Amino acid sequence: MSIVIPTHVESGNVKAVGYATPKEDKKPQKMYALPKRVIPIVFLPGIMGSNLRMNAARQALLRRKNNIAWRPDRPKEMVGLIHADPAQRQMQLDPAATEVDTYDNGSAPTGTRSESAKERQDCGSIHVTIHSGHPLLLLDDPPTAKPRRTKEEMVLDRGWGEVYFSSYREILEECEQLLNRPTKYGGWGRILDTDPATWGAVDNPRVSPLTEDELVRATHGCMFPVHAMGYNWLQSISVSARTLAGRITSLIERYKSMGLQCEKVIIVTHSMGGLVGRALIHPKMGNIEDKVLGVVHGVQPATGAPAAYKRIRCGFEEGALGIDPAPKILGNFGAEVTSVLANSVGGLQLLPSCDYGNGWLRVTHKGIVLDRWPKNGDPYAEIYSLRDKWYGLLRDEWVNPARNGLSGFEETCERLILAKEFHQSIAHVYHPVSYAHYGADPKRGSWENVTWNYELPVLASNWQELKVLTDDGQGLLSLADANHAPEMPSGITVKLAAAFGGACQNFSVNPGS
């Protein structure tokens, strides 16, 4: 057994300082002279995956004890959002009054003297063990090191505390451990020499199994410190891309200043982070393609997702609570979600774009499709910006419950124009070295289409012109003719059908009468 002594980088050289032990202690002291080349891994989370703080003015206005706007790892803080009305949600999750809750070397403002940035961003116990004393890799400093830092303190400088850690800790830890320990043992054992078709890889182009020799050659002479970078998912993705481009450039320069070779990073994304990753390399947004070695996209809504429409109209699914509480915290009802996402360019950029195709929003009666939208490839004009259409995206009264002078139906339509322009700008923008993967678990499906099902036996001839009489915010609508007596409503039953592994899951809505 040996003792790994701490090392540091000085003038581009790795140095170590040993320490005296009792004569009876025969354990050798060992230092690792690791490679000088560094390829940082930069992880970009999905929507709701970045922690946000509010500015001091908004904190004072809301009379909050701290400046937390969104931190799902803190259940006590999030309980307040669960019980908040739409107006409170709109104020707390305002893109103009929020920013990423970064660590800032421990100097980040918390809005309270009773809590430091380190205490707020505590990641608990990090389950990563890499037997190296090199400061770029994760290992607790020995007791003699001054100052002595634990793995938990080290990862705060890597941004691990600015993302939804309970959700993302596994991917961060796995990448850190496996990429810096490229052997057939541990997690690599189930990957090496395994046909990628085992995990559903496409046949064309054919991907060959990864061998241990290929892994060793690809990682030889490199270190892969894993960083996480949050972004304000309420703001436009193009704004986030410009901010992150600056952070990535600074990260590269930081490693260079240590005398290490660092030219490019590898981007790993989840969901909305994939759109951010693509914007990062767009010449008029992030413009750092020359600093990115490659990108791995996970479940990216490349052309948008009908789920965004469903959730703005009907809230998040009940099933999400048992998997991840964050979606339910954002809104159990359409009014709650609309109050946030209708005022968020970033949220609207998740809606299906023109490239998603026609006909994903449907109305059916007795199994027959009555109509479907979009028809002409423009959901922004044909669905999202429609006013007083019961099947449109927005309910006027849900958009601005806080009575903010900068919000309203027209202002949301302006944000939709920005979303459309963004979608058009990145439509064909991908890094030359891009990989993508997605889930196909029938128990955890996605919304491919949204269907409103009219279930009254007799179909009203003017069904498209009916007005919303009641709406429970979860898909239960009662509709009536505008000229019809209120005490005698006609109604529809709505079933929001999503493709779940080839099957449909229905959300029933009964007519009020």
Summary of the structure (lengths in Angstrom):
residues: 513
radius of gyration: 25.8
end to end distance: 78.3
largest distance: 97.4
contacts: 1605
relative contact order: 0.11
helix: 34%
strand: 16%
